[in-house]
Structures are given as C-alpha cells and as structure tokens.
Amino acid sequence: MTLTQAYAAPGGGSHEDSRDGARGARRHTATQHVLLVSVDGLHQSDLAWYTAGHPQSALARLVGSGVQYTAARTTTPSDSFPGMIAQVTGGGPGTTGVYYDDSYDASLLPAGTTDCKAAKPGAEVDLTENLDRNPAALDAGQGLAGLPGSILAMTGRPAALLDPAKLPVDPKTCKPLAPHAYLRVNTVFEVARQAGLRTAWSDKHAAYDILNGPSGEGIQDLFTPEINSKAAPDFPAASDWTKDNLATQQYDGYKVKAVLNQIDGYDHGRTRRTGTPAVFGLNLQSVSTAQKLPKSNGLQGGYAAKGVPGPLLAKSLDFVNDQIGALTAEIRAQHLEGSTTVILSAKHGQSPADPAALTRISADPLVAGLNAAWKKARPTTADGSATGDLVAHTVADDGLLLWLNDRSAAAARFAEEYLLAQNGAGTDIDGKSKAFTASGLTGVHAGAEAARYYGAETGDARVPDLVGIARYGVVYTGGTGKIAEHGGSAADDLDVPLIVSGASAPHGVRVSAPVQTKQIAPTILNLLGLDPRSLQAVRQEHTRVLPVR
C-alpha cells in the first residue's frame, strides 16, 4: 500500500491530464500543510542512536507518531544541491541536470562573457556563496544594519542578491543564467502555487533560488541567510558560521525562527500576515559541522567510535531535537496538528562515521599530475598548438568528479588509467601518515559509463566525464581541519533518515524496504491532494509515492 492508497479521499484525482501544472482538481485530504525539515549530515543510525537513548524526546515522538523509513537513501552525488533538489522535484541529477553545488556545463559560456559568438563554450556553474553580491555578509549583500540580529528583515526574494557578473552565460540569449533557470524540471513549490497554495523555504545560500524552479516563481517567501559569511562578533575565531558549532547553532536558530513565524501565519520576518504555507520548511546545518570539525567549543567532533556520536555531535543532536520540539510545539499552539504533516530527512549523510577509517588525501597533486601526464603524452593538438590541461573542472570531497576539456572516450580512458595508477600517503584521524593506492579510489566510471551511472544521456553537457568512487574513509582535503565529508557514494553518505509524521500519517509504522529521498516530492503533492505526476521528474523517472508498509 502507498500513501496515495492510505491517505487519498474517495474518488482520487486522475493522472490523465498531461499538463505540468496542478493536473486537475485538488482532492480533499487531512493535510493542508507539509513542513519539510532537512537535517544535513544526519544518518538513520544517528537518529536510531538518539531516540534509543532519549525515548521521550521530540525526535522520538516524531518517529512514534508517523512512518519511519529505515532504509532510505539520498542521491548520488550526495551533495546538498542534488540532494535537496531531489526532495522537491522527484528526480536525480541525470534528470534535473544538477550534480553539485559547484559543477561544470560544457554548453554554457563563462561568467562575464559579452562576446558570445567568439567565446568558447564551457563554464563553471557555481551555486555557493561566491554568487552573493557580498559573500562575507550574512544578508548576502542586502545591506541591512544591525546584523546579525536584524537578519529576519532579509528579503524573501534573494535572487536580487546574486551578482549577475558571477553567473554563467547562456549562449542562446547571451545573458547570465540564474540558478532557477538552470534547473531542467519543475518543483513541488511551482505545482503548489499553480494550485493557489502558499509556499516558503529557508536555506543556506541565495543560490537556493534554484528551488523556485524554471518559472522563477515557485517560492513566495525564500529566506537564505548566508552560512559561509563572516560569523558574528561572538565568534571571533570562526571565519564563517560553519567553523564553530555554536555559531552554526546560532545560524540555524535564525531559520527556525523564520519557520516559527510562518507557522504562526506570517512571512519569515513577521512583518506581514500571509497565512501558514502549504509547503514550507528549512535545512539545519549544526549536525553537519559537528561531524566535520575535529574539535569545537572544547569538544571532540565526529564519532567516538564507528557509529557512536562523540560529545560535540551528541550536543548537536540535542540542539536539533530542541528545534524539532519547538517547531512541533508551535504547530500544536496554532491548532494545526490536525492539518500538518512533518517530513524529516537529510540532503546527505557524512562519511566516514568510523574515525579509524579516515584517510585524508589532497586531490590537487593528483589533478596536476594528470594534466602534466596528458600534456607529455600529447604535447600538441591537431592544429599544432600546445596541448592545454585535460581537466576543466574538479570536485573532490569524498568522491572525485572530473569534467574534461577533451570529452573523447580516449581522454576519459587516459584519466581513468592515470588515477588508478597513483599511490601515495595521506593522513589519518591523528594527522599521521597513511598510505593510499589508486588515488584513494575503488573504481572509476568514465566517459559514456559515467553518463549511464547517473542515468544521463551520453554527451550531456553537464554530466561529469569521470566519476571516482572513493574508498571508504577517504576525504579529499589538503589539511587536517576536516574529519568527514559528503558527496560520495559510501553508505555513510547515502543512508539518511526519513520520517513522515502527523496529520495524514499512521502512527508507529516502520518500513524497512528500500526507498529514496526523491520520493518525498510526489509524497508532498499527494498529501496535499495534488497529482504527483504534475512533476516532470516524477513522470520521467517513474518516481513513486512513499509506501506505508
């Protein structure tokens, strides 16, 4: 049985209409509001550990009052952008076209291009803080006085805070391409708006404009304080809000306050009464930084042993529990518990959750060596000019993605063979030398095989030319300031919690069958009485509503 069957009113909606909008009349359902919460970095094992030790906690109550999916997995790559986009579109990167927060598109032109006829295609697509008008400012350059205390006055239309000069250029129009226009498919926010419902979201960069969907109008109230901006004076040693876990908690608190205001029926800044959104939510970052930082606030970060949270992570889980408690208490205070369903998951996990497995490797020498080897093997091009770098763009967290200037099968094979032949030494959890082989990889998908790995068409302008599958525990970093990362395909990257709890959910149900976080998107629409097949990615990938049992 699916949530459609369990929750649908008699005479459920038809799937015959092929429009990309709301696709017919809205069914009557108990759920009028869906609150989606992404606790970035959280594993299913972390949730199980916490609720076992805190059976009366807000997280335990959330689990007990709904359906828990104990074998849920997020996208590959397990990065924030493809992970979040999957939850609101129903599709993976091969369909949505979004592979990472910092990727490459062989068909676009570099940022700043004005002579589009003469420019060579191939551009970085950066969806990080670098797009902000002022990346050092919590308000991304809006110019608010009194920050950080005034941050709730930040605009709910952050696209205006993106610097057009930093955006890739569309060769068809010779104009900068905004994040929302880069997304290939529509979102739950767009479908909800087309049905006359209110939408809101809170996240960590202004570039989350991408969640608006291709229309650019999906989210009516988008609150995006910049997480990688300079932290408040209270944290002088932290270069940004992620470098001190208490700073991250303070930062998360701003987004929680925004959502509390929305539960109360106001916009995120509590300046205008709008009604409680039908689709809204936020991401929380404090678990992620507690997993990554070796130490913060005098406490050991990461895991004390395999799967056992250390003191900093345990405190961060307490913090997240308190925020979930505050949100659910406010739902009850506004008498919305009978009409609100809460979905809790994570954009990504974090790897490794076993400190003994950590192997830190700098990717820079590997890529530099690959470029040098390519030039040595092919010193000149067909026209007699000197050969340039093979690698156009690299992403290296706990997986390795390469986009190549030469997209031929021969070039992809050359890169694969080179990387698998590289051995060296990185560092372990204590900073001591630790040997690695094959560039820290267990395997490589290159060329057409990389496209198949993601379900993309061969030659797609956005798909990486090489996907390196990292050995468990490998984190690509040049220093010792990081003990975990995400983006790869290890179980610790992918195994995330998924709970559907509240108005429309049966209580105390545990589903052990494998599910994917992209199934959240059609489930949101179904809960609201809208047709899940209004989502283009749902139709393309045949993404199903989450099962009950």
N, C-alpha and C positions, 0 to 999 in steps of 0.2 A: 504494500500500500504506500502511496506517496502522500505528501502534504496536500496535493490537489484533491485526492480522494478523501482524505481525512477531514479537510477543512472547508471544502467547497460547499456553497449553498446548493440546494436542489436546482437542477437545470443550469449547470455551469456554462460559462461562455464558450463560444465557438472558436475554433482555430482556423477557420476557412479564409478569413479576411487576410490578404497578403500585405496590407499597409504596414509601415514601420512605426506607426503611432500606437494609440491605445488599443487598436484592433477590436472594436466593438464595445458594447455596454459593459460597465463595471458591475461585477457580481457583488451582492451584499455579503460581507464577511464580518466576523467579530473584530478583526484587526483593522483599525483606522490609522495606526501609526506604527512604523517599524524603525526602531533605534538600532543602528549597526555600530558595533564597537570593535575596532581592531587593536589588539594589544601586541604591538610589533615585537617579535622575538619569542613570544610565548609558545612553548611546546605543550602538546597534550600531556606529556609526562610531568611538566611543571604544574599544570592545573590539577592533575591527579594527586601529586605530592602535597600541594597546598590544601586541597579540600579534605584529604585524609587527615591532615594534622589540625584542620580548622573546620570541623563539621557544622559549626553554627555560623560560619562566615557568609558574607554576601555572595561570594562566588559559589559556595556550596548550595545556598538557597536557589541561585540561578540555575545550577545544574539540576537540582531536585525538582524544580517547577517546570521542567521542559524536556526537550530531546537532546541527548548528548551523543555526538558522533565521534567515536573514539579512534577511528582510522581515517581522519580527514587529512588531505594533503593540499598544499598550495601549489602555485605554478612553478615551472622551470623555465627560465631562471627564477630563483626565489628572491627576487628583488622587490622593493617597495612599490615601484610603479606597476610592473606587470601583475604583482600580487593584488594590489588594490583595484586595478582596472578589471581584473577577472571577476572580482566580487560584485562589480556594478555593471558588467556587460555580459557575463556568462561565457567569455572566451579567453583562450590563452594567447600568448604573444604571436603565434603564427597567424592568428585571425585578426587580432587587434592592431598588430604592427608595432607594438611597444615592448621592447625586450629588456630595457634597463632605464635607470634614471639618467644615464649618460651613455648614449649609443651613437650610431652612425647610419646615414642614409646615402647610398651611392647615387641617388637621383636628385637630391637637393643640392643647392648651392651654399657655399659657406656664408656665415653671418657677415653682414656688411657689404655683400655683393651689390653693385649697382649696374655694372655692365653684364647683363645676364646672357647675352649672346656669345660673349667671348669667354665667360667663366667656365672652368672645368667642373663638372658635377662631382659631388662627394662632399658631405658635410657632417660635422659632429652635431648631434641632437642632444643638447644639454637641458635636463629638466630639474636641475638642482638650484641652490641659492644663487648660483652665478648669473641667473637670468634676472634677478631682482635689480631694481634701479639702485638700491643701496643694500648689498648683501650683509653689511655689518649692522644694519638696523633691524630691530625686532619687527617693525612695521614695514619692512622691505623697501623703505624709502618714501613712505607716505608723508613723513614729516610731522608726526604727532609730537606734541610737547608732553613732558611728564612721563616718558616711558621708564620702566615697563608698566607702571601702574595704570596708564591710560590705554593699554593695548586693546581693550574691548571696544574702543572707538575706531579700530581699524576698519577699513571698508569691507563690505561684503562682496565687492566686485574686484578681486585682486588682479585680474588681467590688466588693469590700468597701471599696476605697479611693475609690470615686466618691461624691460628695456628692449625696444624693437631692434636696436643695433646688435643685440646678442642672439637674436633668433635666426635660424636657418632661413634661406630664401627659397621660395617656390619658383622654379624656372618658368612655370606656366603663366604666372602673374607678375614675376619679378618683384614680389613683395614679401616681407617677413611672414613666416608661418607660425601662428600662435599654437600653443600646446593643444588646445581643444580641437584645432583643425588638423592636427597630426593624427588623432585617433580615427581609425577606419570604421568603427561601428558605433551605434548609439548606446546610451546608458539608461539605467533604471530611472535616473533623475529626469531625463528627457521624456520617457514614457509617462511618468507620473505627472509631469507638467502638462503634457498633452491631454491628460485626463482631468485637468483642473485642480490638481493636488499641489500642496506646497512642499518645497524641498529645501534642504540645508545640509551643509557638511563643514567639518573643521579638520584641517590637516597642517602639515609642517612646512610647505613651501608655496609661494604664489603660483608656481608652475602646476599645482594641482587644479588649476584652470582646466586641465585636460579632462577632468571628471565631468565638466559641463557637457561633453560630447560634441560631435561635429557642429551642432547648431550654435554652440557657444552660450546657450541659454538654459541649460538643464538645472543649474543650482541657483536658487534665488538668494541664498544667504551663505556665501562661502567665506569662512574665516580661516586665514592662513598665516598666523604669526611665524616668522622665520626662525627655525630651530638652530640654524648654523650662524646666526647673528651673534654679536658680542653679548655675553651674558651680563646680567645686571651687576651694579657695583658690589652687591653682596657676595659675588663670586669672582674676586679679582684674579685668581689663578687660572680660571677657566677661559679658554679662548672663545668658546661658544657654549651653548646650553647643553651640549652632549658630553662635555669633558668633566662634568661634576654631576653626580647622580642627584644630589639635592637640587641643583639647578634644573635638571631635566624634570624633576617632580614639580618644581615651581612653574616651569613652562607648561607641562601637561595640565596643571591646575587652571591656566587661562582658558584652555579649550573646554575643560569640564564646566567651568563657569559659563562659557558661551552656550553649551548644550543645556545646562540647567535653565538658563534664560529662555531658551527655545521650548523646553518642556512647559515652562510657565506661560507660553503663548506670545513671547516677544521675539524680536530679532536678537542676534547674538550679543549686541551691545545693550540690550534692554532699553532702547530708545523709542521703539515703535511696536505697538501690538499688532501681531500678524496672524496669530493662531499657531497652534502646535503643528510642526511639519508632519506630513505623511511619511516622508523618507528623510531621515537625518542621522547624524552620528559623528564619530570622531576616531582618530587614532591616538594611542598612548605610546610614548617612547621610553618611559623610565625602565622597563624591563630590558629593553634592547641595550641601553647604555650600561646597565648593571651587569649584563652578560659580557660586554666587550671590554670594559675598563679593568685593568689588573687590580686597581685599588681606587677607592674614592671614599671621602669622609671617614678615613681611618679604617675602612672595612675592606676585606678581600672581595674582589669581584669574581664573577663567573661561578663555577661549580667547585665545591669542596672535593667531590669525587664524582664518578660517572653518574649523571642524572640527579645529583644531590645538590640543590642550590646552596651556595656559600652565603655568608652573612649579608653582603650587600644585596644580592639578588633576593634573598628572603625578605629583607626590609622593603625592597621594591615591590614584591608581590603583596606585602601588607598594604602598601600605598595604593596599588591597583585595586585591591579588594575594597579599600575605603572609597575609592572613586566610583566603583560599581555600586556600592552601597548607597552613596549619595544620589546617584542617578535614579536608581530604582525607588529610593525613598521619595524623591521628588515626583516621580510618576504616580506613586500612591497618594502623595499630598494633593496632587491636582486631580485625583479621582480618575486617572487614566489607565489604571492597571487592567481594567476590563476591556480596553481597546488598544493596548500597546503590546507588541511583541518585540522582545530584545534578541538580537543575534550577536553573539560574541565569537570572534575568531582572531586571526592574525594574518597580516600580509605575508609574513615569512617567519621561519624559525631562526635559529642561530647555531653555528657549528664551530668547534666541537663542544658538546656538553660533557666531554671527558677531558679534563685538563692534561692527563698523561698523553693524550693523542696529539696535542698541539705541535705543529711544525710550521714555523714562520719562514716564508721564502720571499725574497724580493723578486718581483716579476720584471723589474726594469732591465737587469742584466740579461735575462732570457730573451726579451724582445729586442734589445740592442744586438745581441749575438745573432738572432735570427736575421735581422736586417743586414748585418755585416756579411753573413754567410750567403745570403741571396745576391748581394752585390758582387761578391767574389765569384760566385758560380755563373753569374750573368752580368759581366761588367758593363755591357752596352745593350741598348734596346734595338729594335728592328731598324729604327731610323738613324742609328749610330750615336745617339746621345747617351750620356752616362745614366746608368740604372739608379733609380731612386729607392727609397725604403719600400719594402714589401708591405709592412704593416701600416694601415691608415689610421686605425684606432684600436685601443686596447681597454678592456675592462678586466680587472683582476681583483677579486675579493676572496671567495673560497671556491671559485671556479675561474676559468680562463676563457674569455671571449675575444676573438680577433676578427677585425674587418680588414680585408686586404685591398691594396691598390690594384693588384693583378688578381682578378677573380676567376682565373682559369683553373681547371682541375689540376694541372701540373703545379701551379703555385700553391694550391691548398695542400697537395700531397707533400711538397717540399717543406712547408711549415710543419705539417704533422710529423714527418720523419725527423726534422731537426729537434723539435721539442722532446720527442720521445727518446732522443739520444743524449739529453743533457742530465748530468748528475752533479751534485754539489752538496753544500752544507747550509742549513738554515739554523734557526734557534728553537729551543723547546720552551716550555712554560717558565722555566727558571732563567732563560736567556743563555743557556749553554748550547754549544754547537750540536746540531743534529743533522745527520746525513739524509739526503733525499736522492731519489732516482727519477728518471723520466720527467724532469721538471715538476715533480710532485703530482703527476697525473697517473690515473689508472687506465685511461683511454682517451681517444680523440674522435670527434665527429667532424669531418672536413668536407668542404665543397657541397655537393648535392646531398651527401649524408647528413650534413648539418641542417639543411633545409628540411629534410624528412624528419629529423629528430624533433623539430618544432611544429611539424605539420604545415610548413610553408611551401610555397611553390619554389622550385629550383630557380635561382637567379633573382629572386625577390630582392629589391634594393635595400631592404632593411635587415635581412637575416644575417647573422654572423657567418663568416666564411669558415671559421674554426671554433669548435666548442671543446674545451679541455675539461674533462671530468676529473676533479681533484681527488686525490687520495684522502680518506677520512682523516680529519685533523689538520689538513693543510690550510693555512691562511696566507694569502699573498700580501705581505706588508714589509716595508723596508726597515722598520724599527721594532721596538718591543713594547709599544704603547697599546697594543691590541691583542686580546687573547681569544677572540671569536669574530666571526663574520657571517654574512649570509650572501645569497646569490647563486650558490652551487646546488648540487643535486643529492647531497647526503640526506639521510633520514632526518638528521637534526635540523637541516634547512627546511624540510618539507612537512614534517609531522606537526601539525598545528591543531589547536582545539577548535571545536565548532559546536556551539550550543544554540538552539532555538527555543526560547523560553517566554512564557507569558500568555497573552490573551487567547491565541489560537492553538497553543501547543498542548499536547497531552503531557501529564506530569510523570516524571521518573522513568522516562523511556531511554534506553541505552541501545544505540545502533552500532554494531561492530563491523558492518560491511563497509568496504572502502567507498569513500565519497571524495569529492573535490570542492575546493572553496569557490570555484566558478559557479557551482550550483546555488550559491547564495543569491545570485542575481535573479534567476527565474523564480526562486522561492519568495523573494521580496514582493515581486509583482503578484504572484499567486496569493500571498497572504492579504494583499490589498484588493483582491478581486479583479486584478488586471490580467491580461493574457500574457503569459511568459514568452510566447512566440512573437510578441511585439519587439523583442530584442533580436537584432540581426545576428549576433554571435550565437545566440541560442539556436537559431534556425540552421546556421552553418555547421555548428559542432554537435547539434542534437543534444544540447545540454539539458539534463533532466532536473525537475524539481526534487528537492531532497526527500528521501524516503523516510517513513516513520519507523518501519520495522523490517 
